[in-house]
Amino acid sequence: MQVPPKRTWFNLDWRVDGLPWLSIPAIVLGTLLICAPFLLVDVPPLIDVPGHMGAAAIEAAGPDSPLGKYLGFKWVFTLNIGGDVLMKVLGAPFGVLAAGWWSTVIATALFAGGCLATVRVVNARGGHGAPWALMWVFSFPLLTGFLNYILGTGLSLCAFAAAVALESRPRDRAGLLVVAQPLAMLCHAIGGLLLAVLVGANAFGREVDNLPKGWWRPSRWRSVIATHDWKAAAMRLVVLCWPLLATVLTIVLWKLFSPSPARSLNTWRWDQKGMWLGITLRDQSFTLDAITTGAAYLLLLGGAFLGGRWNWQRGLPGLCVLILYVVIPSDINGSAFVDVRLLPPAMMLLLGLQDWSGARPRVARLVAYSGLILLGLRTVVTAASFVDYADDYRQQLSALEHIEPGSRVLTFVEHSCLEESWRNTRRDHLASLASVYRQAWVNDNWAVPGLHMVVPRFRPARNFAADPSEFVWSRGCAGGRLRSIDSALRFAPVERVDYVWLIDTGLPRNPDPRLRLVWQQGRSLLFAVRPLGFPTWQPRDL
């Protein structure tokens, strides 16, 4: 008598006859290739990653560290701590730098692997658009370094794929979802919420597909309403969706036990919602990014004429995320760009779950191979850009050799804008690495109460203690109406710091006489502050 294999969450039923690039070895290989550019750098060149590493250095600072005089770190129960917890776990044995690198790679791997796993379990035979979906991994949220969000979304995608694979084992599926939802939401509220959206949309879409053909015609409504087994449909929805109560419970606990959230108005930036549809893939080359974006939208909008289809089960998850992108506020309680982060997973789901199994084989292969070629080209460009960013980071960070450990460093960095350059310099939070390498105070930490856990103790002036006090803009941005380095230095508390570090700002028009240049690299400069004071006169004996 053959003994059946022991059932665990680790032997999910992935055995489906699918496309070769959706086999388990191919998914693993594809995920590794997406993460390969990180092997070329020590500090991932993503805008916010140095800021995350600076926060991790503050959290890890011991009682003898000078950082403790300037900054504190207070763990709080908030739905935005995934990256901080991961860096804490990895930083203890490996150090802050390695923890930042590994946290970024793990988040990216979950994001890419979760995308491919979802395509495999939901659209195994028609997922010719999987390479097109993977192009949205290196999009605005990841390139900006929203690690908490990427980690939460990656967990949501992986858990969703596992939940679909476990549908024949409802107890295991329910246990998985009950555990995965709080974990994903603790990483990031919006990224974790996606798991509930995907599970609910997939279950509801399946029931819509079970309705008789043509149910949407007015002439058939009465017949469908009278004959369809609505009770059975409701029971199936209850079985599939009741574990989503874990999301509701997590939100309730957060409201009860978290500190008061940051108080700010929720803002809808309707003009930017339209703009971000075209620039979410902004990276190195305007031409390449525009071609990729345009081709992806053409594939979605014109795919039906070539045989690409969605049923409700495959199309509704991506559609719901896209609708959420449209209706959600752009800024929520001190957190910016909340809506933009939803566009990449929406595009991943819509492109990856577009079913090409009914198209002509030649057309389906053309979709897949063109996507693979374009994905390969974009990956090579990304890897080359990482090398350039790594070299630039090394040059900029050479300023730290001239900073005494434990110093107070007032930083200003020129924030790049589309008017001047498509390519982002990604230096916005580079100064945070002074906390890692020199245990120094800098003014670009995130410190929104209820949202972040860094607590400033040293405040040289009211508006120069935390992010975004470090940002200045060139005269070419917004017609020169934004804050420039000259206007920033006019009000800066120079007398209360040891150094002023200008990153890519150029020399101010009217340098402060208290500033002594000690280092320069191109348009970046480091000044030591020398107090002017009054001379001490020694009286002479008469």
Number of C-alpha atoms within 10 A of each C-alpha: 3 4 5 6 7 6 10 8 13 7 11 16 15 16 10 12 11 15 16 12 19 25 19 15 11 14 20 16 14 20 21 16 14 23 19 15 20 21 13 15 17 14 22 25 25 26 21 22 29 27 24 26 29 32 28 27 26 27 22 20 19 11 9 8 15 20 27 22 14 20 21 17 19 10 12 15 18 25 25 26 24 24 28 25 17 21 29 20 14 19 22 11 10 13 17 25 23 17 23 29 20 19 29 27 22 17 26 25 23 22 28 29 24 24 30 32 26 27 29 28 23 19 24 25 19 24 31 31 31 29 25 29 27 27 25 27 22 22 19 22 24 24 22 17 21 21 30 30 29 30 29 33 32 28 27 31 30 21 24 29 24 23 25 21 21 20 16 11 15 13 11 17 21 20 13 18 26 17 14 22 29 21 19 30 30 25 28 25 22 21 27 30 21 27 30 21 19 22 24 19 23 25 21 22 18 18 17 16 13 13 16 13 11 11 16 11 9 9 10 13 12 11 12 17 12 9 9 13 11 14 9 10 16 13 11 15 16 13 14 21 19 13 20 20 14 17 24 15 13 18 18 12 13 15 14 11 11 15 14 12 15 15 12 11 11 15 13 16 14 12 8 13 19 11 10 16 14 14 17 20 24 22 20 18 14 15 10 17 19 15 12 20 21 12 15 21 15 11 19 16 11 13 19 15 10 15 18 27 20 18 14 19 20 23 21 24 26 26 18 18 22 20 13 17 20 18 12 17 20 21 18 18 16 16 13 14 16 17 23 21 24 23 24 26 27 22 23 26 27 25 29 30 33 28 28 27 18 13 18 13 12 9 14 21 15 13 22 19 15 14 23 19 13 17 20 16 13 20 19 14 16 19 20 14 18 21 17 14 20 17 13 15 19 12 14 21 18 13 20 18 11 14 23 14 18 20 20 25 26 27 23 29 24 23 20 22 16 13 10 13 11 16 15 19 19 21 22 26 27 25 30 26 24 24 28 22 18 17 24 27 31 31 25 25 27 20 18 18 16 19 22 22 22 22 18 19 13 17 15 17 12 9 15 20 22 19 17 17 19 27 21 24 20 21 14 14 17 13 9 11 11 15 15 20 23 17 12 16 16 13 11 18 16 22 14 16 18 20 26 23 25 24 28 21 21 17 15 13 8 9 12 14 10 14 19 15 14 13 17 19 15 12 13 20 20 24 23 20 20 15 13 10 6 6 6 6 6 6 6 5 4 3
